[in-house]
Amino acid sequence: MSETDSFIDEVTEEVRRDRLFALFRKYGWIGILAILILVGGASWREWQKARAEAAAQSFGDALVASLRQNDAAGRADALAAVDAGTDAARAAMKALLVASEAEAAGDKARALDALKPVAADAAVPDTYRQLAKLKSVLIAGAEMDAAARDAALAELAQPGAPFRTLAMEQQALVLLDAGKQDEAVALLKSVVEDAEATGAQVGRVGQILTALGAGDQQG
């Protein structure tokens, strides 16, 4: 290679380097900004995750502490004071626990008041909503409007519903109270034969069938 060619190559390289530096000075901030956004986004996600975990831990600790109260009424009061934040699932869980303790304390009105917003809130996970509806029926008992009770149980007994067999059991008890024993027995037998029924429920329903004189007809 001649000295002239070498000189030209050096000049060309310098020109390229100058252009590169010029481009970097002009547009380099875009790359730096992109890196900062990526790093900042990752840091933000980690902070959000840590914050959520801390909130969940704090909520769980508060529930456990509330349940250490000596009496049901005190536990209901302590649970009601727990801050569930804006999380619908946590608020529903808290309300269900308040209702259980209020019921144990003999305060049915308070229990039902705690369950009502859970059952009506579409933002609450479906399992919690349906459990709130079922507990409302169980707690209200005969004091609940018959039409409203029947409608609630019919909804809860739909195929695929999480508490379907429990709702069916309650429907059977309603039929018994109405003097419709044959219909009640048929429904109770379907519960016993249902694969979704728990062992405890099968045993409980079996005892009812036996008391009705229909235990030997199961299966």
C-alpha positions, 0 to 999 in steps of 0.5 A: 500500500502506498503512502498516499493510500495509507494517508487516505485510509487514515483520513477516511477513518478520522472522518468516520470517527468524527461522524460517529462522535457527532451522531453520538452527541446528537442522538446518544441521549436516546440510548442513554434514556432507553437504558435508564428506562429499562433499569428504572422499570426493573427497579420499579417492578421490584419495588412494587413486588416488595411493597405488595409482599410487605402489605400481604405480610402485614395484613396476615399478621394483623389477622392472626393477632386479631384472632388471638382475642379471648372472645368472639366479639373481641375478635370481630372488633379486632378484625373489623379494625384491620386495614385491608387496603384496596385489595378486594380479595383481602377485604372479602377475606376480612369480612368473612372472618368478621362475619364468622366471629360475629355469628359465634358471638350471637350477633347475626345482624352484624354478621349479615352486614359484613357479608352483604357488600362481599356478596354484591361486589363484582370486583371480589373473586367469585369464590368469596362472593359465593361463600358470602352468599351461602353464609348469608343464607345459613346465618339468616335461616328462617328469617330470610325471605323465602323467595330470596333464599330459594333464588340464592340457593338456586344460583349457588347450586348451578353446575360448576359453582364452588359450593354447589353440593352445600347449596344442594344440601340446603335446598334439601333441608328447605324441602324438608321444612316444607314437608316435601320429604320425597323431593328432599330425599332424592336431592340428598341422595344426589349429594351423596353420589356426587363426586364433588361432595366431601367425606364430611358432607357425605357422612352428614347427609347420610345421617340425615337420610338414615334419620328419614328412614332412607339410609338403606336406599343410598347408592 
